[in-house]
Amino acid sequence: MFISSEHLKQLRDAATCSDAIAQQFIHAPNDRQRLLETPEVRKRIDFLIQFLDKAGK
């Protein structure tokens, strides 16, 4: 699924934004599950940053 720029403009909070980013970039079921099971938004964002950093190398 592709997230359009219009959809991104409607994201109003960090939790929803992190979910949208994860949907686009995290494809491994275990990584997605780990993210979904993390209730603290800050920890989810930290996970995404680390994941994207590793993916970019």
C-alpha angles and dihedrals in degrees: 000000000000120000112218125220088246090058091049091052089059095056106109106173139043095245094056091043093052090049091052092049092048091050091056101040111024111075103157110099094219093053092047091049092049090052093047091051092054107093097184110087093207091057091048090052091048089052091050092049092051092045094050092044091055092045091053094057 
